[in-house]
Each structure stands twice: as C-alpha cells, then as structure tokens.
Amino acid sequence: MKSGFEDLIGQTYNFADGDSLTVVHIKWRGDEEFLVSYSVQQGPGIPRKLVMPLTEFLNTYGYLFGKGEAPEPRE
C-alpha cells in the first residue's frame, strides 16, 4: 500500500544551527495507519531514529518539506 508521500523518503532538512532531520522510510503498519521513520542529528552525536504516524509527522514537520503550512508562531 502506498502513502502518496514516497517522495519524502531520503529527503533531509538542514536547520540553521546545523541539526538535520532525514526521512528514512514510510511503512504501512497495522490496519489503519502509515508510520514515518526519521532520524534527527543534533550536534556531533549519534543520530536518533524516531517513528511517528504519517498524519502527525506532516502536521509537525511537513512544512519543512513543502507538504503543508508553517505553524503559527507562539507568543
């Protein structure tokens, strides 16, 4: 089953401070959702591998990859 967001796989967003977020893969899990595996590199340490439901990933980080609007700034 395809998510329609396979173009995200392998893409990296580099933050101004040198940290980065890379989409590793998108997989169908269970009966109801896609999960995004991604890695976060902060400083010189070992990258952390994280998993998040696709909808939540797009709502949180999608705008970094051109897949949504940036969140409103907090006051």
PDB file of N, CA, C and O in Angstrom:
ATOM      1  N   MET A   1       0.844  -1.176   0.000  1.00  0.00           N
ATOM      2  CA  MET A   1       0.000   0.000   0.000  1.00  0.00           C
ATOM      3  C   MET A   1       0.889   1.240   0.000  1.00  0.00           C
ATOM      4  O   MET A   1       1.876   1.301   0.734  1.00  0.00           O
ATOM      5  N   LYS A   2       0.544   2.215  -0.813  1.00  0.00           N
ATOM      6  CA  LYS A   2       1.343   3.437  -0.937  1.00  0.00           C
ATOM      7  C   LYS A   2       0.675   4.580  -0.184  1.00  0.00           C
ATOM      8  O   LYS A   2      -0.550   4.684  -0.134  1.00  0.00           O
ATOM      9  N   SER A   3       1.518   5.441   0.406  1.00  0.00           N
ATOM     10  CA  SER A   3       1.014   6.565   1.197  1.00  0.00           C
ATOM     11  C   SER A   3       0.749   7.792   0.342  1.00  0.00           C
ATOM     12  O   SER A   3      -0.027   8.661   0.740  1.00  0.00           O
ATOM     13  N   GLY A   4       1.377   7.883  -0.825  1.00  0.00           N
ATOM     14  CA  GLY A   4       1.281   9.088  -1.635  1.00  0.00           C
ATOM     15  C   GLY A   4       2.352  10.108  -1.275  1.00  0.00           C
ATOM     16  O   GLY A   4       2.423  11.173  -1.887  1.00  0.00           O
ATOM     17  N   PHE A   5       3.182   9.794  -0.291  1.00  0.00           N
ATOM     18  CA  PHE A   5       4.226  10.706   0.147  1.00  0.00           C
ATOM     19  C   PHE A   5       5.611  10.075   0.029  1.00  0.00           C
ATOM     20  O   PHE A   5       6.529  10.453   0.757  1.00  0.00           O
ATOM     21  N   GLU A   6       5.766   9.120  -0.881  1.00  0.00           N
ATOM     22  CA  GLU A   6       7.037   8.425  -1.055  1.00  0.00           C
ATOM     23  C   GLU A   6       8.159   9.374  -1.478  1.00  0.00           C
ATOM     24  O   GLU A   6       9.336   9.073  -1.278  1.00  0.00           O
ATOM     25  N   ASP A   7       7.794  10.533  -2.068  1.00  0.00           N
ATOM     26  CA  ASP A   7       8.819  11.496  -2.476  1.00  0.00           C
ATOM     27  C   ASP A   7       9.577  12.072  -1.278  1.00  0.00           C
ATOM     28  O   ASP A   7      10.649  12.652  -1.454  1.00  0.00           O
ATOM     29  N   LEU A   8       9.041  11.923  -0.064  1.00  0.00           N
ATOM     30  CA  LEU A   8       9.732  12.399   1.138  1.00  0.00           C
ATOM     31  C   LEU A   8      10.902  11.500   1.527  1.00  0.00           C
ATOM     32  O   LEU A   8      11.849  11.954   2.171  1.00  0.00           O
ATOM     33  N   ILE A   9      10.839  10.233   1.140  1.00  0.00           N
ATOM     34  CA  ILE A   9      11.854   9.266   1.554  1.00  0.00           C
ATOM     35  C   ILE A   9      13.233   9.697   1.045  1.00  0.00           C
ATOM     36  O   ILE A   9      13.426   9.947  -0.145  1.00  0.00           O
ATOM     37  N   GLY A  10      14.177   9.776   1.975  1.00  0.00           N
ATOM     38  CA  GLY A  10      15.535  10.182   1.638  1.00  0.00           C
ATOM     39  C   GLY A  10      15.781  11.680   1.695  1.00  0.00           C
ATOM     40  O   GLY A  10      16.926  12.121   1.591  1.00  0.00           O
ATOM     41  N   GLN A  11      14.724  12.474   1.860  1.00  0.00           N
ATOM     42  CA  GLN A  11      14.903  13.917   1.927  1.00  0.00           C
ATOM     43  C   GLN A  11      15.406  14.326   3.305  1.00  0.00           C
ATOM     44  O   GLN A  11      15.038  13.737   4.321  1.00  0.00           O
ATOM     45  N   THR A  12      16.252  15.345   3.315  1.00  0.00           N
ATOM     46  CA  THR A  12      16.823  15.878   4.549  1.00  0.00           C
ATOM     47  C   THR A  12      16.541  17.366   4.626  1.00  0.00           C
ATOM     48  O   THR A  12      16.670  18.090   3.638  1.00  0.00           O
ATOM     49  N   TYR A  13      16.153  17.814   5.814  1.00  0.00           N
ATOM     50  CA  TYR A  13      16.039  19.250   6.068  1.00  0.00           C
ATOM     51  C   TYR A  13      17.162  19.633   7.027  1.00  0.00           C
ATOM     52  O   TYR A  13      17.302  19.042   8.098  1.00  0.00           O
ATOM     53  N   ASN A  14      17.956  20.620   6.639  1.00  0.00           N
ATOM     54  CA  ASN A  14      19.057  21.095   7.471  1.00  0.00           C
ATOM     55  C   ASN A  14      18.656  22.408   8.136  1.00  0.00           C
ATOM     56  O   ASN A  14      18.342  23.385   7.457  1.00  0.00           O
ATOM     57  N   PHE A  15      18.669  22.424   9.455  1.00  0.00           N
ATOM     58  CA  PHE A  15      18.337  23.618  10.214  1.00  0.00           C
ATOM     59  C   PHE A  15      19.537  24.560  10.235  1.00  0.00           C
ATOM     60  O   PHE A  15      20.668  24.141   9.987  1.00  0.00           O
ATOM     61  N   ALA A  16      19.287  25.832  10.531  1.00  0.00           N
ATOM     62  CA  ALA A  16      20.337  26.852  10.531  1.00  0.00           C
ATOM     63  C   ALA A  16      21.452  26.549  11.528  1.00  0.00           C
ATOM     64  O   ALA A  16      22.595  26.950  11.311  1.00  0.00           O
ATOM     65  N   ASP A  17      21.137  25.848  12.615  1.00  0.00           N
ATOM     66  CA  ASP A  17      22.148  25.558  13.639  1.00  0.00           C
ATOM     67  C   ASP A  17      22.971  24.311  13.332  1.00  0.00           C
ATOM     68  O   ASP A  17      23.811  23.911  14.138  1.00  0.00           O
ATOM     69  N   GLY A  18      22.735  23.691  12.170  1.00  0.00           N
ATOM     70  CA  GLY A  18      23.500  22.519  11.773  1.00  0.00           C
ATOM     71  C   GLY A  18      22.813  21.196  12.051  1.00  0.00           C
ATOM     72  O   GLY A  18      23.264  20.158  11.568  1.00  0.00           O
ATOM     73  N   ASP A  19      21.722  21.207  12.825  1.00  0.00           N
ATOM     74  CA  ASP A  19      20.965  19.984  13.067  1.00  0.00           C
ATOM     75  C   ASP A  19      20.230  19.596  11.782  1.00  0.00           C
ATOM     76  O   ASP A  19      20.031  20.429  10.898  1.00  0.00           O
ATOM     77  N   SER A  20      19.830  18.326  11.687  1.00  0.00           N
ATOM     78  CA  SER A  20      19.116  17.890  10.482  1.00  0.00           C
ATOM     79  C   SER A  20      18.063  16.843  10.817  1.00  0.00           C
ATOM     80  O   SER A  20      18.139  16.160  11.838  1.00  0.00           O
ATOM     81  N   LEU A  21      17.086  16.737   9.935  1.00  0.00           N
ATOM     82  CA  LEU A  21      16.006  15.754  10.039  1.00  0.00           C
ATOM     83  C   LEU A  21      15.930  15.051   8.684  1.00  0.00           C
ATOM     84  O   LEU A  21      15.769  15.709   7.656  1.00  0.00           O
ATOM     85  N   THR A  22      16.044  13.722   8.672  1.00  0.00           N
ATOM     86  CA  THR A  22      16.029  12.938   7.435  1.00  0.00           C
ATOM     87  C   THR A  22      14.928  11.894   7.496  1.00  0.00           C
ATOM     88  O   THR A  22      14.830  11.145   8.468  1.00  0.00           O
ATOM     89  N   VAL A  23      14.094  11.845   6.453  1.00  0.00           N
ATOM     90  CA  VAL A  23      13.043  10.830   6.364  1.00  0.00           C
ATOM     91  C   VAL A  23      13.689   9.543   5.866  1.00  0.00           C
ATOM     92  O   VAL A  23      14.282   9.519   4.787  1.00  0.00           O
ATOM     93  N   VAL A  24      13.574   8.468   6.657  1.00  0.00           N
ATOM     94  CA  VAL A  24      14.203   7.192   6.321  1.00  0.00           C
ATOM     95  C   VAL A  24      13.261   6.326   5.496  1.00  0.00           C
ATOM     96  O   VAL A  24      13.632   5.866   4.417  1.00  0.00           O
ATOM     97  N   HIS A  25      12.044   6.099   5.992  1.00  0.00           N
ATOM     98  CA  HIS A  25      11.055   5.355   5.209  1.00  0.00           C
ATOM     99  C   HIS A  25       9.652   5.569   5.758  1.00  0.00           C
ATOM    100  O   HIS A  25       9.458   6.053   6.874  1.00  0.00           O
ATOM    101  N   ILE A  26       8.682   5.189   4.932  1.00  0.00           N
ATOM    102  CA  ILE A  26       7.263   5.263   5.289  1.00  0.00           C
ATOM    103  C   ILE A  26       6.694   3.873   5.081  1.00  0.00           C
ATOM    104  O   ILE A  26       6.782   3.320   3.985  1.00  0.00           O
ATOM    105  N   LYS A  27       6.112   3.308   6.123  1.00  0.00           N
ATOM    106  CA  LYS A  27       5.597   1.936   6.067  1.00  0.00           C
ATOM    107  C   LYS A  27       4.167   1.878   6.572  1.00  0.00           C
ATOM    108  O   LYS A  27       3.769   2.639   7.455  1.00  0.00           O
ATOM    109  N   TRP A  28       3.399   0.956   5.991  1.00  0.00           N
ATOM    110  CA  TRP A  28       2.041   0.670   6.452  1.00  0.00           C
ATOM    111  C   TRP A  28       2.146  -0.271   7.642  1.00  0.00           C
ATOM    112  O   TRP A  28       2.761  -1.332   7.533  1.00  0.00           O
ATOM    113  N   ARG A  29       1.564   0.092   8.761  1.00  0.00           N
ATOM    114  CA  ARG A  29       1.601  -0.743   9.961  1.00  0.00           C
ATOM    115  C   ARG A  29       0.189  -0.956  10.479  1.00  0.00           C
ATOM    116  O   ARG A  29      -0.608  -0.022  10.569  1.00  0.00           O
ATOM    117  N   GLY A  30      -0.097  -2.180  10.810  1.00  0.00           N
ATOM    118  CA  GLY A  30      -1.417  -2.488  11.356  1.00  0.00           C
ATOM    119  C   GLY A  30      -2.496  -2.357  10.309  1.00  0.00           C
ATOM    120  O   GLY A  30      -2.265  -2.570   9.119  1.00  0.00           O
ATOM    121  N   ASP A  31      -3.660  -2.010  10.764  1.00  0.00           N
ATOM    122  CA  ASP A  31      -4.813  -1.932   9.872  1.00  0.00           C
ATOM    123  C   ASP A  31      -5.221  -0.518   9.527  1.00  0.00           C
ATOM    124  O   ASP A  31      -6.162  -0.315   8.761  1.00  0.00           O
ATOM    125  N   GLU A  32      -4.519   0.479  10.089  1.00  0.00           N
ATOM    126  CA  GLU A  32      -5.100   1.807   9.937  1.00  0.00           C
ATOM    127  C   GLU A  32      -4.159   2.969   9.679  1.00  0.00           C
ATOM    128  O   GLU A  32      -4.644   4.075   9.439  1.00  0.00           O
ATOM    129  N   GLU A  33      -2.841   2.793   9.713  1.00  0.00           N
ATOM    130  CA  GLU A  33      -2.015   3.978   9.552  1.00  0.00           C
ATOM    131  C   GLU A  33      -0.637   3.696   8.960  1.00  0.00           C
ATOM    132  O   GLU A  33      -0.106   2.588   9.044  1.00  0.00           O
ATOM    133  N   PHE A  34      -0.080   4.751   8.355  1.00  0.00           N
ATOM    134  CA  PHE A  34       1.295   4.740   7.897  1.00  0.00           C
ATOM    135  C   PHE A  34       2.162   5.318   9.002  1.00  0.00           C
ATOM    136  O   PHE A  34       1.750   6.237   9.710  1.00  0.00           O
ATOM    137  N   LEU A  35       3.366   4.776   9.145  1.00  0.00           N
ATOM    138  CA  LEU A  35       4.326   5.305  10.104  1.00  0.00           C
ATOM    139  C   LEU A  35       5.546   5.809   9.355  1.00  0.00           C
ATOM    140  O   LEU A  35       6.013   5.171   8.411  1.00  0.00           O
ATOM    141  N   VAL A  36       6.059   6.953   9.778  1.00  0.00           N
ATOM    142  CA  VAL A  36       7.257   7.552   9.199  1.00  0.00           C
ATOM    143  C   VAL A  36       8.414   7.292  10.148  1.00  0.00           C
ATOM    144  O   VAL A  36       8.343   7.624  11.331  1.00  0.00           O
ATOM    145  N   SER A  37       9.475   6.700   9.630  1.00  0.00           N
ATOM    146  CA  SER A  37      10.719   6.567  10.390  1.00  0.00           C
ATOM    147  C   SER A  37      11.628   7.682   9.915  1.00  0.00           C
ATOM    148  O   SER A  37      11.820   7.871   8.714  1.00  0.00           O
ATOM    149  N   TYR A  38      12.186   8.418  10.862  1.00  0.00           N
ATOM    150  CA  TYR A  38      13.065   9.517  10.504  1.00  0.00           C
ATOM    151  C   TYR A  38      14.200   9.604  11.511  1.00  0.00           C
ATOM    152  O   TYR A  38      14.086   9.106  12.631  1.00  0.00           O
ATOM    153  N   SER A  39      15.281  10.232  11.113  1.00  0.00           N
ATOM    154  CA  SER A  39      16.411  10.392  12.024  1.00  0.00           C
ATOM    155  C   SER A  39      16.656  11.873  12.251  1.00  0.00           C
ATOM    156  O   SER A  39      16.474  12.701  11.359  1.00  0.00           O
ATOM    157  N   VAL A  40      17.076  12.179  13.469  1.00  0.00           N
ATOM    158  CA  VAL A  40      17.389  13.548  13.860  1.00  0.00           C
ATOM    159  C   VAL A  40      18.848  13.577  14.295  1.00  0.00           C
ATOM    160  O   VAL A  40      19.259  12.822  15.176  1.00  0.00           O
ATOM    161  N   GLN A  41      19.614  14.447  13.676  1.00  0.00           N
ATOM    162  CA  GLN A  41      21.021  14.629  14.024  1.00  0.00           C
ATOM    163  C   GLN A  41      21.145  15.957  14.749  1.00  0.00           C
ATOM    164  O   GLN A  41      20.843  17.009  14.186  1.00  0.00           O
ATOM    165  N   GLN A  42      21.590  15.910  15.997  1.00  0.00           N
ATOM    166  CA  GLN A  42      21.794  17.126  16.780  1.00  0.00           C
ATOM    167  C   GLN A  42      23.251  17.178  17.212  1.00  0.00           C
ATOM    168  O   GLN A  42      23.705  16.358  18.010  1.00  0.00           O
ATOM    169  N   GLY A  43      23.972  18.146  16.680  1.00  0.00           N
ATOM    170  CA  GLY A  43      25.381  18.281  17.021  1.00  0.00           C
ATOM    171  C   GLY A  43      26.199  17.111  16.508  1.00  0.00           C
ATOM    172  O   GLY A  43      25.813  16.457  15.539  1.00  0.00           O
ATOM    173  N   PRO A  44      27.329  16.843  17.152  1.00  0.00           N
ATOM    174  CA  PRO A  44      28.221  15.797  16.670  1.00  0.00           C
ATOM    175  C   PRO A  44      27.850  14.388  17.143  1.00  0.00           C
ATOM    176  O   PRO A  44      28.577  13.438  16.851  1.00  0.00           O
ATOM    177  N   GLY A  45      26.755  14.235  17.854  1.00  0.00           N
ATOM    178  CA  GLY A  45      26.384  12.938  18.415  1.00  0.00           C
ATOM    179  C   GLY A  45      25.834  11.964  17.392  1.00  0.00           C
ATOM    180  O   GLY A  45      25.795  12.249  16.195  1.00  0.00           O
ATOM    181  N   ILE A  46      25.415  10.822  17.878  1.00  0.00           N
ATOM    182  CA  ILE A  46      24.825   9.772  17.050  1.00  0.00           C
ATOM    183  C   ILE A  46      23.389  10.164  16.709  1.00  0.00           C
ATOM    184  O   ILE A  46      22.654  10.601  17.594  1.00  0.00           O
ATOM    185  N   PRO A  47      22.964  10.018  15.440  1.00  0.00           N
ATOM    186  CA  PRO A  47      21.587  10.355  15.068  1.00  0.00           C
ATOM    187  C   PRO A  47      20.583   9.493  15.835  1.00  0.00           C
ATOM    188  O   PRO A  47      20.828   8.316  16.100  1.00  0.00           O
ATOM    189  N   ARG A  48      19.451  10.102  16.184  1.00  0.00           N
ATOM    190  CA  ARG A  48      18.370   9.365  16.846  1.00  0.00           C
ATOM    191  C   ARG A  48      17.356   8.957  15.790  1.00  0.00           C
ATOM    192  O   ARG A  48      16.971   9.777  14.957  1.00  0.00           O
ATOM    193  N   LYS A  49      16.921   7.715  15.811  1.00  0.00           N
ATOM    194  CA  LYS A  49      15.889   7.236  14.901  1.00  0.00           C
ATOM    195  C   LYS A  49      14.558   7.271  15.648  1.00  0.00           C
ATOM    196  O   LYS A  49      14.437   6.728  16.746  1.00  0.00           O
ATOM    197  N   LEU A  50      13.566   7.911  15.043  1.00  0.00           N
ATOM    198  CA  LEU A  50      12.256   8.082  15.657  1.00  0.00           C
ATOM    199  C   LEU A  50      11.178   7.620  14.687  1.00  0.00           C
ATOM    200  O   LEU A  50      11.397   7.549  13.478  1.00  0.00           O
ATOM    201  N   VAL A  51      10.010   7.307  15.239  1.00  0.00           N
ATOM    202  CA  VAL A  51       8.870   6.866  14.431  1.00  0.00           C
ATOM    203  C   VAL A  51       7.646   7.670  14.860  1.00  0.00           C
ATOM    204  O   VAL A  51       7.419   7.899  16.048  1.00  0.00           O
ATOM    205  N   MET A  52       6.852   8.100  13.853  1.00  0.00           N
ATOM    206  CA  MET A  52       5.671   8.903  14.120  1.00  0.00           C
ATOM    207  C   MET A  52       4.614   8.575  13.063  1.00  0.00           C
ATOM    208  O   MET A  52       4.964   8.320  11.910  1.00  0.00           O
ATOM    209  N   PRO A  53       3.323   8.575  13.432  1.00  0.00           N
ATOM    210  CA  PRO A  53       2.290   8.391  12.415  1.00  0.00           C
ATOM    211  C   PRO A  53       2.413   9.463  11.326  1.00  0.00           C
ATOM    212  O   PRO A  53       2.753  10.610  11.614  1.00  0.00           O
ATOM    213  N   LEU A  54       2.137   9.083  10.088  1.00  0.00           N
ATOM    214  CA  LEU A  54       2.300   9.985   8.946  1.00  0.00           C
ATOM    215  C   LEU A  54       1.535  11.291   9.135  1.00  0.00           C
ATOM    216  O   LEU A  54       2.087  12.360   8.874  1.00  0.00           O
ATOM    217  N   THR A  55       0.296  11.234   9.575  1.00  0.00           N
ATOM    218  CA  THR A  55      -0.509  12.450   9.744  1.00  0.00           C
ATOM    219  C   THR A  55       0.140  13.397  10.738  1.00  0.00           C
ATOM    220  O   THR A  55       0.225  14.600  10.492  1.00  0.00           O
ATOM    221  N   GLU A  56       0.597  12.858  11.856  1.00  0.00           N
ATOM    222  CA  GLU A  56       1.254  13.684  12.864  1.00  0.00           C
ATOM    223  C   GLU A  56       2.573  14.254  12.334  1.00  0.00           C
ATOM    224  O   GLU A  56       2.895  15.414  12.594  1.00  0.00           O
ATOM    225  N   PHE A  57       3.337  13.444  11.593  1.00  0.00           N
ATOM    226  CA  PHE A  57       4.592  13.914  11.004  1.00  0.00           C
ATOM    227  C   PHE A  57       4.333  15.084  10.060  1.00  0.00           C
ATOM    228  O   PHE A  57       5.028  16.099  10.116  1.00  0.00           O
ATOM    229  N   LEU A  58       3.332  14.942   9.195  1.00  0.00           N
ATOM    230  CA  LEU A  58       3.023  16.012   8.243  1.00  0.00           C
ATOM    231  C   LEU A  58       2.556  17.273   8.953  1.00  0.00           C
ATOM    232  O   LEU A  58       2.903  18.380   8.541  1.00  0.00           O
ATOM    233  N   ASN A  59       1.770  17.118  10.019  1.00  0.00           N
ATOM    234  CA  ASN A  59       1.302  18.280  10.778  1.00  0.00           C
ATOM    235  C   ASN A  59       2.448  18.967  11.515  1.00  0.00           C
ATOM    236  O   ASN A  59       2.426  20.183  11.704  1.00  0.00           O
ATOM    237  N   THR A  60       3.444  18.196  11.929  1.00  0.00           N
ATOM    238  CA  THR A  60       4.553  18.734  12.712  1.00  0.00           C
ATOM    239  C   THR A  60       5.697  19.229  11.830  1.00  0.00           C
ATOM    240  O   THR A  60       6.198  20.334  12.036  1.00  0.00           O
ATOM    241  N   TYR A  61       6.112  18.433  10.858  1.00  0.00           N
ATOM    242  CA  TYR A  61       7.300  18.735  10.054  1.00  0.00           C
ATOM    243  C   TYR A  61       7.036  18.887   8.561  1.00  0.00           C
ATOM    244  O   TYR A  61       7.954  19.217   7.809  1.00  0.00           O
ATOM    245  N   GLY A  62       5.818  18.657   8.119  1.00  0.00           N
ATOM    246  CA  GLY A  62       5.518  18.675   6.692  1.00  0.00           C
ATOM    247  C   GLY A  62       5.923  19.958   5.991  1.00  0.00           C
ATOM    248  O   GLY A  62       6.396  19.922   4.855  1.00  0.00           O
ATOM    249  N   TYR A  63       5.743  21.094   6.655  1.00  0.00           N
ATOM    250  CA  TYR A  63       6.067  22.378   6.033  1.00  0.00           C
ATOM    251  C   TYR A  63       7.560  22.492   5.697  1.00  0.00           C
ATOM    252  O   TYR A  63       7.932  23.228   4.783  1.00  0.00           O
ATOM    253  N   LEU A  64       8.412  21.772   6.428  1.00  0.00           N
ATOM    254  CA  LEU A  64       9.849  21.814   6.141  1.00  0.00           C
ATOM    255  C   LEU A  64      10.158  21.199   4.780  1.00  0.00           C
ATOM    256  O   LEU A  64      11.162  21.535   4.153  1.00  0.00           O
ATOM    257  N   PHE A  65       9.286  20.296   4.328  1.00  0.00           N
ATOM    258  CA  PHE A  65       9.477  19.583   3.061  1.00  0.00           C
ATOM    259  C   PHE A  65       8.463  20.027   2.011  1.00  0.00           C
ATOM    260  O   PHE A  65       8.296  19.352   0.995  1.00  0.00           O
ATOM    261  N   GLY A  66       7.785  21.153   2.239  1.00  0.00           N
ATOM    262  CA  GLY A  66       6.823  21.674   1.275  1.00  0.00           C
ATOM    263  C   GLY A  66       5.508  20.915   1.254  1.00  0.00           C
ATOM    264  O   GLY A  66       4.822  20.896   0.232  1.00  0.00           O
ATOM    265  N   LYS A  67       5.145  20.284   2.375  1.00  0.00           N
ATOM    266  CA  LYS A  67       3.921  19.481   2.447  1.00  0.00           C
ATOM    267  C   LYS A  67       2.945  20.052   3.471  1.00  0.00           C
ATOM    268  O   LYS A  67       2.367  19.303   4.259  1.00  0.00           O
ATOM    269  N   GLY A  68       2.761  21.328   3.468  1.00  0.00           N
ATOM    270  CA  GLY A  68       1.833  21.943   4.415  1.00  0.00           C
ATOM    271  C   GLY A  68       2.277  23.353   4.745  1.00  0.00           C
ATOM    272  O   GLY A  68       3.250  23.866   4.193  1.00  0.00           O
ATOM    273  N   GLU A  69       1.547  23.964   5.650  1.00  0.00           N
ATOM    274  CA  GLU A  69       1.836  25.336   6.043  1.00  0.00           C
ATOM    275  C   GLU A  69       2.605  25.361   7.354  1.00  0.00           C
ATOM    276  O   GLU A  69       2.436  24.492   8.210  1.00  0.00           O
ATOM    277  N   ALA A  70       3.444  26.363   7.493  1.00  0.00           N
ATOM    278  CA  ALA A  70       4.203  26.530   8.743  1.00  0.00           C
ATOM    279  C   ALA A  70       3.234  26.839   9.878  1.00  0.00           C
ATOM    280  O   ALA A  70       2.244  27.539   9.667  1.00  0.00           O
ATOM    281  N   PRO A  71       3.499  26.334  11.062  1.00  0.00           N
ATOM    282  CA  PRO A  71       2.639  26.629  12.199  1.00  0.00           C
ATOM    283  C   PRO A  71       2.716  28.108  12.578  1.00  0.00           C
ATOM    284  O   PRO A  71       3.689  28.797  12.273  1.00  0.00           O
ATOM    285  N   GLU A  72       1.676  28.568  13.244  1.00  0.00           N
ATOM    286  CA  GLU A  72       1.656  29.953  13.717  1.00  0.00           C
ATOM    287  C   GLU A  72       2.723  30.126  14.794  1.00  0.00           C
ATOM    288  O   GLU A  72       2.911  29.238  15.625  1.00  0.00           O
ATOM    289  N   PRO A  73       3.427  31.267  14.787  1.00  0.00           N
ATOM    290  CA  PRO A  73       4.432  31.492  15.829  1.00  0.00           C
ATOM    291  C   PRO A  73       3.785  31.625  17.193  1.00  0.00           C
ATOM    292  O   PRO A  73       2.683  32.159  17.322  1.00  0.00           O
ATOM    293  N   ARG A  74       4.482  31.134  18.211  1.00  0.00           N
ATOM    294  CA  ARG A  74       3.997  31.254  19.576  1.00  0.00           C
ATOM    295  C   ARG A  74       4.432  32.581  20.156  1.00  0.00           C
ATOM    296  O   ARG A  74       5.472  33.126  19.788  1.00  0.00           O
ATOM    297  N   GLU A  75       3.626  33.094  21.067  1.00  0.00           N
ATOM    298  CA  GLU A  75       3.986  34.356  21.730  1.00  0.00           C
ATOM    299  C   GLU A  75       4.634  34.087  23.059  1.00  0.00           C
ATOM    300  O   GLU A  75       5.007  35.023  23.765  1.00  0.00           O
TER     301      GLU A  75
END
